[in-house]
Amino acid sequence: MMTRQQVKNALQTALQGVPNVKAIFTARQRLTPNSQTPVITIYLPDVKEAQLTGPAPNGKRRIELTGLLEVIMIDVNPQTEVGEAIFDGILDAIDTKLRQAFNLAGVVDGSAIKNLETHIAAPQMVEGQNIFRVGLKKFDITVTISGA
């Protein structure tokens, strides 16, 4: 039986090597210093489950999880265009990694990018000279299980 943590771990593995990202977490960190960003945090906020065939213990069920990636970057570059280009590059690289991780190394049946949305919050000034950037990526993951 697949667990939520297995899916988070598989996403964490799939996202390894995204340029400029210093850490990928499967739970929110209490404190992330500026020097440790950009970071990605993985969440699975929504789960839907439906019966596909027959009752338990032999029937199949479909589980649809919503994946949410929070990308945070503290931009200390004096040229805002440079920081924005780095942030855009991170977001694009995440898309590429998700496309390549069709079934998250066998942990799930469906594609991690059945539906992919990217939301970027307006940059915010922090400490008077640094820029706080946040992007959220939301996508669907489908798992089919038997005997549950």
C-alpha positions, -999 to 999 in steps of 0.1 A, spaced: 0 0 0 14 34 -10 17 60 17 17 98 15 53 99 27 64 75 -2 48 99 -27 65 129 -10 99 110 -10 95 101 -47 87 137 -56 118 148 -36 139 124 -55 124 134 -89 132 171 -82 169 165 -73 192 186 -95 169 216 -101 195 243 -107 201 268 -78 177 250 -54 196 244 -21 171 221 -4 139 201 -10 118 195 21 88 172 26 76 193 56 76 230 63 108 241 81 104 263 112 132 287 101 148 289 67 176 315 66 181 336 35 214 318 28 195 285 25 171 296 -2 159 288 -29 140 259 -13 111 237 -24 86 223 1 64 194 -10 28 191 3 -1 167 -4 -30 188 7 -59 170 -10 -68 133 -14 -98 118 -32 -105 81 -32 -130 62 -53 -139 25 -58 -132 13 -93 -141 -24 -93 -158 -46 -67 -157 -43 -29 -128 -49 -6 -107 -71 -1 -103 -78 -39 -116 -46 -55 -95 -18 -69 -96 18 -58 -83 49 -74 -66 75 -52 -60 110 -66 -36 132 -47 -30 169 -52 7 177 -51 17 212 -41 52 225 -44 60 258 -26 91 274 -41 107 302 -19 136 324 -29 152 354 -11 167 374 -39 197 393 -27 210 402 -62 212 440 -67 198 436 -102 162 424 -99 161 411 -135 189 386 -126 170 373 -96 137 370 -115 155 351 -143 169 326 -118 135 322 -102 119 316 -136 146 291 -144 138 272 -112 101 271 -121 108 259 -156 132 232 -144 106 219 -120 82 215 -149 108 195 -168 116 173 -139 79 165 -133 74 157 -170 103 133 -168 89 116 -136 59 101 -153 51 76 -126 75 88 -98 98 58 -103 69 33 -100 54 47 -68 23 59 -86 3 48 -117 -5 81 -132 14 110 -144 25 136 -119 16 162 -146 -19 152 -155 -27 188 -146 -1 213 -137 -7 249 -126 18 275 -116 9 305 -94 35 332 -87 29 357 -59 40 393 -65 76 399 -53 78 414 -18 105 435 -3 122 422 28 148 439 50 146 469 27 168 455 -1 161 418 -6 131 405 -26 110 376 -14 97 354 -42 71 326 -39 58 302 -65 32 275 -61 29 245 -84 -2 224 -82 -6 191 -100 -25 158 -99 -11 123 -91 -32 92 -96 -27 59 -78 -46 27 -83 -45 1 -55 -59 -34 -52 -73 -52 -22 -80 -22 0 
